[in-house]
């Protein structure tokens, strides 16, 4: 295998492992708040502005069908609601309810504690470099998939 092939494989395998690690940590943080990692992920996508299901799926890198299923569950549980969309009559906007916001807020202390521990482990500049590298990688993959 060429070096570029090995780099792609190593990067993908590391990203898959990181995804699993982040999901495991997210499940542990979300559970005491009555959420799952997936519910937290969708609520996080709509926390600052209501989005359509398709918009939330783009933000989170999830399938539209997966987000739709979770959105319907969040609405059923009273953690989110569908609002009229002035830009599109059929594609409603998904917005967190006060209960949804409160559930996410209950995760904040554990999230902050992990963030502080991770930055202490890596160092602030390395943490910034990791984020920048991941963003560049994601942007490059977006460009190549167009």
VOFI-734143 format. One record per residue (C-alpha): residue in one letter; x, y, z. Coordinates in steps of 0.001 Angstrom, whole numbers, plus 500000, padded with zeros to 6 digits. Last residue first. Layout:
<rs>
AXYZ/...
</rs>
This chain:
<rs>
X481328517358495828/X482862514519497888/X486382515881497556/X485398519316498880/X483589517835501894/X486570515559502598/X488863518594502569/X486563520504504947/X486483517569507357/X490282517265507306/X490714521015507829/X488280520909510776/X490101517930512279/X493451519702511931/X492116522905513520/X490622520989516445/X493842519058517026/X495913522269516814/X493702523952519425/X494093520974521764/X497852521031521120/X497954524731522002/X496018524255525251/X498016521307526561/X497058517724525850/X496316516373529344/X495250519743530823/X493070520329527757/X491458516913528269/X490915517467531998/X489325520894531449/X487052519584528692/X486067516590530838/X485101518889533716/X483253521246531375/X481180518405529909/X480415517032533366/X479231520485534505/X477280521158531270/X475232517944531225/X472433519389533373/X472228522298530909/X471315519845528136/X468367518588530201/X467311522154531030/X467336523125527350/X465164520129526517/X462732520961529343/X462552524593528132/X461641523197524711/X464276522678522044/X463457523763518484/X462852521789515289/X461695523864512318/X458997522477510037/X459691521494506442/X456222521617504876/X455567525373504606/X459116526387503816/X460787529736504531/X458385530822507299/X458957527492509073/X456240526688511588/X457579525189514808/X458138521556515776/X458896520963519428/X461725519591521526/X462236517957524930/X458565517065525455/X459193513310525283/X457173512960522045/X459021515944520552/X462383514373521436/X461215511046519987/X460126512711516721/X463471514514516526/X465337511228517103/X463548509499514203/X463952512546511974/X467662512791512864/X468192509188511791/X466233509714508563/X468215512849507725/X471443510913508149/X473973512305510588/X476845514727510004/X475706516929512879/X475238520201511019/X473896518475507895/X471422516386509925/X470240519497511772/X469538521238508468/X467614518233507117/X465554518078510307/X464814521771509889/X466638524063512230/X465794526178515269/X468691528316516447/X471026528191519434/X470200524740520820/X469223523154517510/X472377521122516838/X472910520480520547/X469428518978520832/X470364516589518015/X473618515539519689/X472018515298523131/X469358512941521735/X472097510863520063/X474176510701523258/X471110509554525164/X469205511803527510/X467738511601531022/X470244514101532425/X472099511317534295/X472423509457530942/X473926512319528942/X477427512312530472/X477923508543530231/X476439508415526732/X478688511296525655/X481806509529526947/X480925506386524976/X479995508408521885/X483290510318522072/X485283507094522342/X483410505487519470/X483928508541517282/X487593508617518271/X487983504976517193/X486323505702513838/X488534508787513404/X491635506700514190/X490579504079511654/X489954506772509034/X493290508494509654/X495199505224509551/X493486504143506335/X494050507519504649/X497677507665505778/X498300504083504628/X496836504883501216/X498958508039500962/X502031506006501913/X501270503486499191/X500000500000500000/
</rs>
